[in-house]
Amino acid sequence: MSEHGHHIIKLSTLWNVAASLTVLTVLTVVVSNLGLPSPLDILSALVIALTKAYLVAAFFMGLRWDNKFNSVLIIGAVFFFLLMVGITMLDTMYRVEVVPSF
């Protein structure tokens, strides 16, 4: 795990993270039923999903106490993912209507 050996995570920390993940899951369902406009519904879902992914990676996978290079790799992967999603959203939001004859 880390250079100093294994890190023991307190049970209360794991329960707090699990409760936070449950609350964020409920928040995802609530936000999906609000009927937000097109770009906001996707962005809110991505923010909640990335927050849940951070909690899982940091606490359940132990990246919070692991080598910092692994955290840099995860941050780079998330940045690349957001870049690709952003480029895709730019493409779909400003697309010209399809010709009806096709």
N, C-alpha and C positions, 0 to 999 in steps of 0.2 A: 504494500500500500504506500507507505511513505518511507523516507530515509531512516526514520527513527523507529520503525516497527509498526505494528498494528495499532490503530486508534480505536478505543472502546467508546461507542456512542451511548449516551444515557438513554434509557428507555423512555423517559419523559420527552426527550427531544424527538425521538421517533414517533411517539404518539402525537406530539404537536404538529409535526410535518404531515402525518397522515390525516389529522383533522383539517389542516390547511388545504390539503389536496381534495378532501371531501367538500369543503366550502367552495373551492374554486370550481369543482365539477358542478355543484348546484348553481353557481354563478354563471357558468357556461350555458346551462339549460335556461336560466332566466333571461340572459341576454339574447339567446337565440329566439325566444318567444316574444321579444319586444318589437320586432319588425323594424329594425334600424335600416336606413338607406343602404344602398349597395356597397360602397367602399367601407362604411363604418362597421357593418356586420362582420366582414372578413377580418378587418383590422382588430376588432375587439376579440374575436375568436383566436386570432394569432397571438395577441398579447397574453391572454389567459393561458393558452397552450404553452407558450414559451416560459411563463412563470411556473407552471407545473413541471415543465421539463427541467428548469433550473433547480427546483426543490428536489426532484428525484435524483438528478446528477450530483448535486452538492451533498445531500445528506444520505440517501440510500446507497449511492455508488461510492460515497466517501471522497469525492473530489475536493471538498472543502479542506480536508486535511492531507491531501495527496500532493505530489510534486506539482509545482506551479506550471511547469511546461505542459502538463496534461490539461490544465485549465485554459491555457492559451490556445491549445488545439481545439477545445470545445468552443471557445469564443469565436475562433476563426471559422469553424463549421457553421455556427449560428449566423455569423455575419454573411457568409456565402449563401446560406439558405434565404436570408432576408433579401439579399441582393437579387437572387433569382425570382423570388416571389414578387418583389417590386417591379422587376422588368416585365414579368408576366401580367401584373395588374395594369401597368402602363399600356401594354398591348391590348388588353381586353377593354379597358375603359375608353380608349380613344379609337376604337375600331370603326371603320366605315360600315354602314349597313350593307348586308349581302344583297346582291342583285336577285330579285324574285324569280327570274327565269331559270336560275341554276337550281 
